[in-house]
């Protein structure tokens, strides 16, 4: 039987709104030792992701005001999401194809229920299970 995303996804997640400041998003990432935070709209739907890469990409061009920008101004969007019933092998293929390390997991209504990362998959997935 193929391993499914729901078996390996992380339910605890750090999220921000599009109107939160970049500074508050970075503080949340540091506080929880995470490389990203998911950006949700007011209906808990994924609309973006703010990552360490976004920090690096945008910092030099906006140094003087960077920490005071809104997350919506620097987040990556649109975001590739997956369902909890997707196979792990399909999720890994998608990560490779899109060159991403994290995928938000959403329910049938598009609401975030967790996320899966390549690190979690490679540290917890027994070989031969996908």
C-alpha positions in Angstrom: 0.0 0.0 0.0 1.4 3.4 -1.0 2.2 5.9 1.8 -0.1 8.9 1.9 0.6 12.5 2.7 -1.8 12.4 5.7 0.5 9.9 7.4 3.4 12.3 7.3 2.0 15.8 7.3 2.6 18.1 10.2 -0.6 19.5 11.7 1.0 22.2 13.8 1.7 25.1 11.6 2.8 28.7 11.8 0.5 31.0 9.8 0.3 34.7 9.0 -2.2 37.0 7.2 -1.3 39.0 4.1 -1.4 42.2 6.2 1.1 41.0 8.8 4.5 42.7 8.6 7.5 40.9 7.3 9.2 41.5 10.6 6.4 39.6 12.5 6.6 36.7 10.0 10.3 36.4 10.4 10.0 36.6 14.2 7.4 33.7 14.1 9.7 31.7 11.8 12.6 32.2 14.2 10.6 31.5 17.3 9.3 28.2 15.9 12.5 27.3 14.1 10.7 27.1 10.7 11.9 28.0 7.3 8.5 29.3 6.2 5.1 30.4 7.3 1.9 29.9 5.3 -0.2 32.9 4.4 -4.0 32.4 4.9 -6.9 34.5 3.9 -9.8 35.3 6.3 -11.4 31.9 5.4 -8.3 29.9 6.2 -7.4 29.2 2.6 -3.8 29.2 1.5 -3.0 32.3 -0.6 0.8 32.3 -0.3 3.9 31.1 1.5 6.6 33.3 3.0 10.0 31.5 3.0 13.7 32.1 3.8 14.1 32.4 0.0 11.6 35.3 0.0 13.6 37.0 2.7 16.8 36.7 0.6 15.2 37.6 -2.7 13.6 40.8 -1.5 15.9 42.1 1.2 18.6 43.7 -1.0 16.1 45.5 -3.2 14.1 47.0 -0.2 16.6 47.2 2.6 15.4 50.4 4.2 11.8 49.4 4.4 11.9 45.6 4.1 11.0 44.6 7.7 7.9 47.0 7.5 6.5 45.6 4.3 3.4 43.5 4.4 3.8 39.8 3.9 1.5 40.1 0.8 4.2 42.3 -0.9 6.9 39.6 -0.7 5.2 36.2 -0.3 5.4 33.6 -3.0 2.0 33.1 -4.7 0.2 31.2 -6.0 1.1 28.2 -3.8 1.1 24.6 -4.9 -1.0 22.6 -2.4 -1.8 18.9 -2.0 -4.6 16.8 -0.5 -4.1 14.6 2.5 -4.9 11.6 0.3 -2.2 12.2 -2.3 0.6 9.6 -2.3 3.9 10.6 -0.9 5.6 9.6 -4.1 3.3 12.1 -6.0 4.1 14.8 -3.4 7.8 14.2 -3.8 7.5 14.4 -7.6 5.6 17.6 -7.3 8.2 19.1 -4.9 10.9 18.1 -7.4 9.1 19.5 -10.4 8.2 22.8 -8.8 11.5 23.1 -6.9 9.8 23.6 -3.5 10.6 22.0 -0.1 7.2 22.5 1.5 3.6 21.8 0.4 0.5 23.0 2.4 -2.1 20.3 2.8 -5.6 21.4 2.2 -9.1 19.9 2.7 -11.7 19.7 -0.1 -12.8 23.3 0.7 -9.2 24.5 0.2 -8.7 25.2 3.9 -5.2 24.4 5.3 -5.0 21.3 7.6 -1.3 20.9 7.7 1.8 20.8 5.6 4.4 18.3 4.4 8.0 19.0 3.9 10.8 17.1 2.2 12.7 17.0 5.5 9.8 15.3 7.3 9.4 12.8 4.5 13.0 11.9 4.3 13.5 11.6 8.0 10.3 9.6 8.8 9.6 7.6 5.6 10.9 4.1 5.7 12.8 3.2 2.5 10.7 1.3 0.0 7.5 2.8 1.4 6.7 5.0 -1.5 
